[in-house]
Amino acid sequence: MGPIPGAREELDRLGRALRAQLVELIDDLAPGSDLRLLFLDEPRIVDWHEPLRHQYSAGCFVGKRRANVSGAAIASRAVALLDSAGWECATSQEDADGTPRIVVTGRHDGCSIEVRAIEHGPNVSFSGQTPAMALYEPEEFRWPEPVRTADTLTAGFVLCYECDGLGWCPGCGGRGWVHDETHGRKNCPECRRSRACVICRGAAQLPISDLSTYQRGHYPELGL
């Protein structure tokens, strides 16, 4: 899985720009906030479809506005700051659990920022994210080589009837996950992320002496 040339550098650039803009907003609208709580250190995977897409994002960072500043004034100031930095802005209203909020949304260079302020209360919340970007070229999965074959069986053993000597889970090939149309990936329903074959536990072979009557049914050459 090779990196896409320039993709990580571009995403890092957008992440730095997003953080800088959020810091400016927070310092101005909620002075004294602890910016150590603004987590934008590493991009995370937000889309598990191939190719995987990564994004820098900051969740709900909450600061306190000055006591003499209204929620409407906070929204107006946020628009002015974003507009002066070249961001496209929009203002809307939302009601969360009976609490009306003024929401300022800014968009620039594929990034987005939201500032939320309530009229009767000190909290101002900030969130932001970069666009989701693919950093690596998709790579076709190659099934692992089997752990055991008919030529490498231990004496007194047979190849596992579930994985036929693979050792790894035959459902996912040892990845622990399978493709999912909706979410991109989901936990393998066979091994539940253990990655190994659930019958032989990765050994790829089973001792004949321990086979149950049911298991011997998979090996007609052994008889019952």
C-alpha positions as CSV (number, residue, x, y, z in Angstrom):
1,M,0.0,0.0,0.0
2,G,2.0,2.9,-1.3
3,P,1.5,6.5,-0.2
4,I,-0.1,8.9,-2.6
5,P,2.5,11.5,-3.4
6,G,2.0,14.8,-1.6
7,A,-1.3,13.7,0.1
8,R,0.0,13.6,3.7
9,E,1.8,16.9,3.2
10,E,-1.4,18.5,2.0
11,L,-3.5,17.1,4.8
12,D,-0.9,18.2,7.4
13,R,-1.0,21.7,5.8
14,L,-4.8,21.8,6.1
15,G,-4.6,20.5,9.7
16,R,-2.2,23.3,10.7
17,A,-4.3,25.9,9.0
18,L,-7.4,24.6,10.7
19,R,-5.8,24.6,14.1
20,A,-4.4,28.2,13.6
21,Q,-7.9,29.5,12.7
22,L,-9.5,27.7,15.7
23,V,-6.8,29.1,18.0
24,E,-7.5,32.6,16.7
25,L,-11.2,32.2,17.3
26,I,-10.9,30.7,20.8
27,D,-8.4,33.3,21.9
28,D,-10.7,36.1,20.8
29,L,-14.1,34.7,21.7
30,A,-13.2,32.7,24.8
31,P,-10.0,34.2,26.2
32,G,-8.1,32.2,28.8
33,S,-9.2,28.8,27.5
34,D,-6.8,25.9,27.9
35,L,-5.6,25.3,24.3
36,R,-3.9,22.1,25.4
37,L,-7.4,20.6,25.2
38,L,-7.7,21.4,21.5
39,F,-6.7,18.0,20.1
40,L,-5.6,18.1,16.5
41,D,-2.5,16.0,16.7
42,E,-3.0,13.1,14.3
43,P,-5.4,12.5,11.5
44,R,-7.9,9.6,12.0
45,I,-9.6,7.4,9.6
46,V,-13.2,8.6,9.0
47,D,-14.1,6.5,5.9
48,W,-13.2,2.8,5.8
49,H,-14.1,2.3,2.2
50,E,-11.1,1.8,-0.1
51,P,-9.0,3.9,-0.3
52,L,-9.2,4.7,3.4
53,R,-9.8,8.4,4.0
54,H,-8.1,10.4,6.8
55,Q,-9.1,13.6,8.5
56,Y,-7.9,16.1,11.1
57,S,-10.9,17.0,13.3
58,A,-11.5,18.8,16.6
59,G,-14.6,17.8,18.5
60,C,-16.5,20.1,20.8
61,F,-14.0,22.5,22.4
62,V,-15.9,24.5,25.1
63,G,-14.7,27.9,26.3
64,K,-16.2,30.7,28.3
65,R,-17.0,34.1,26.9
66,R,-16.7,37.3,28.8
67,A,-19.6,38.1,31.1
68,N,-20.6,41.3,29.3
69,V,-20.6,39.8,25.8
70,S,-23.9,38.4,24.4
71,G,-24.3,35.3,22.3
72,A,-25.3,37.4,19.4
73,A,-22.1,39.5,19.8
74,I,-20.1,36.3,19.8
75,A,-21.7,35.1,16.6
76,S,-21.1,38.5,14.9
77,R,-17.5,38.6,16.0
78,A,-16.9,35.0,14.8
79,V,-18.3,36.0,11.4
80,A,-16.0,39.0,11.2
81,L,-12.9,37.0,12.2
82,L,-13.7,34.2,9.7
83,D,-14.6,36.6,6.9
84,S,-11.4,38.6,7.3
85,A,-9.5,35.3,7.0
86,G,-11.2,34.5,3.7
87,W,-13.7,31.9,5.0
88,E,-17.3,31.7,3.6
89,C,-19.7,32.1,6.5
90,A,-23.3,31.4,7.3
91,T,-25.3,31.9,10.5
92,S,-28.2,29.8,11.6
93,Q,-30.3,28.9,14.7
94,E,-30.6,25.5,16.3
95,D,-32.5,24.2,19.4
96,A,-30.8,21.5,21.4
97,D,-32.9,20.2,24.3
98,G,-34.8,23.4,24.5
99,T,-31.7,25.6,24.5
100,P,-31.6,27.9,21.4
101,R,-28.1,28.4,20.0
102,I,-26.6,30.7,17.3
103,V,-24.4,28.7,15.0
104,V,-21.8,30.2,12.8
105,T,-20.4,27.9,10.1
106,G,-17.3,28.7,8.1
107,R,-15.8,27.0,5.1
108,H,-12.5,27.4,3.4
109,D,-10.2,25.2,1.3
110,G,-12.3,22.2,2.1
111,C,-12.1,22.7,5.8
112,S,-15.1,23.6,8.0
113,I,-15.5,25.3,11.4
114,E,-18.6,25.7,13.6
115,V,-19.0,28.1,16.5
116,R,-22.0,27.8,18.8
117,A,-23.1,30.3,21.4
118,I,-26.2,30.5,23.6
119,E,-27.7,33.8,24.6
120,H,-28.2,32.9,28.3
121,G,-25.1,31.1,29.4
122,P,-21.3,31.5,29.2
123,N,-20.3,28.6,27.0
124,V,-19.0,29.0,23.5
125,S,-18.2,25.7,21.6
126,F,-15.9,25.3,18.7
127,S,-15.4,22.4,16.3
128,G,-13.7,21.9,13.0
129,Q,-12.4,19.4,10.5
130,T,-10.4,19.2,7.4
131,P,-11.6,17.4,4.2
132,A,-11.3,13.6,4.3
133,M,-8.4,12.6,2.1
134,A,-7.0,9.3,0.8
135,L,-3.3,9.0,1.9
136,Y,-2.5,5.6,0.4
137,E,-3.2,3.8,-2.9
138,P,-5.6,0.8,-2.4
139,E,-3.8,-2.5,-2.6
140,E,-5.4,-5.8,-3.6
141,F,-5.4,-8.2,-0.7
142,R,-3.1,-11.3,-1.0
143,W,-4.1,-14.3,0.9
144,P,-1.3,-15.7,3.1
145,E,0.4,-18.9,2.3
146,P,-1.0,-21.9,4.2
147,V,0.7,-22.8,7.5
148,R,0.4,-26.5,6.6
149,T,0.0,-28.6,3.5
150,A,-0.5,-32.3,2.9
151,D,3.3,-32.6,2.6
152,T,4.1,-30.8,5.8
153,L,1.6,-32.4,8.2
154,T,2.8,-33.7,11.5
155,A,2.4,-37.5,11.8
156,G,-0.9,-38.4,13.3
157,F,-2.6,-35.1,12.2
158,V,-4.9,-34.1,9.4
159,L,-5.3,-30.7,7.8
160,C,-7.9,-28.6,9.6
161,Y,-11.3,-29.1,7.9
162,E,-12.3,-25.5,8.5
163,C,-9.3,-23.7,6.9
164,D,-7.7,-26.6,4.9
165,G,-4.3,-25.9,6.4
166,L,-4.4,-22.1,6.0
167,G,-4.2,-21.5,9.8
168,W,-5.6,-18.0,9.4
169,C,-9.3,-17.4,9.5
170,P,-10.7,-18.5,6.1
171,G,-13.4,-15.8,6.2
172,C,-11.1,-12.8,6.3
173,G,-7.7,-14.3,5.5
174,G,-6.2,-13.2,8.8
175,R,-7.1,-9.5,8.5
176,G,-9.8,-9.6,11.3
177,W,-12.2,-7.7,9.2
178,V,-14.2,-8.1,6.0
179,H,-15.6,-5.5,3.5
180,D,-18.9,-3.9,4.2
181,E,-20.9,-1.9,1.7
182,T,-22.3,0.5,4.3
183,H,-19.3,1.1,6.6
184,G,-16.4,0.0,4.4
185,R,-15.3,-2.6,6.9
186,K,-16.8,-4.7,9.7
187,N,-15.4,-7.2,12.2
188,C,-15.1,-10.6,10.7
189,P,-18.2,-12.6,11.8
190,E,-16.1,-15.9,11.8
191,C,-13.1,-15.1,13.9
192,R,-14.4,-11.8,15.5
193,R,-11.0,-10.2,15.0
194,S,-8.9,-13.0,16.5
195,R,-7.6,-13.5,12.9
196,A,-6.8,-17.2,13.4
197,C,-9.0,-20.1,12.3
198,V,-11.5,-20.8,15.1
199,I,-11.2,-24.6,14.8
200,C,-7.5,-25.2,14.9
201,R,-6.5,-21.8,16.5
202,G,-3.9,-21.2,13.9
203,A,-2.3,-24.7,14.0
204,A,-3.7,-25.5,10.6
205,Q,-3.8,-29.2,11.6
206,L,-5.8,-31.4,14.0
207,P,-4.7,-34.5,15.9
208,I,-6.6,-37.5,14.6
209,S,-6.9,-39.0,18.2
210,D,-8.8,-35.9,19.4
211,L,-11.4,-35.7,16.6
212,S,-15.0,-36.0,17.6
213,T,-17.4,-38.2,15.7
214,Y,-18.7,-35.1,14.0
215,Q,-15.3,-33.9,13.0
216,R,-14.3,-37.3,11.7
217,G,-17.2,-36.9,9.3
218,H,-15.1,-34.4,7.4
219,Y,-12.5,-37.0,6.8
220,P,-14.2,-40.0,5.1
221,E,-10.8,-41.6,4.5
222,L,-10.5,-42.1,8.3
223,G,-13.8,-44.0,8.7
224,L,-16.0,-43.6,11.8
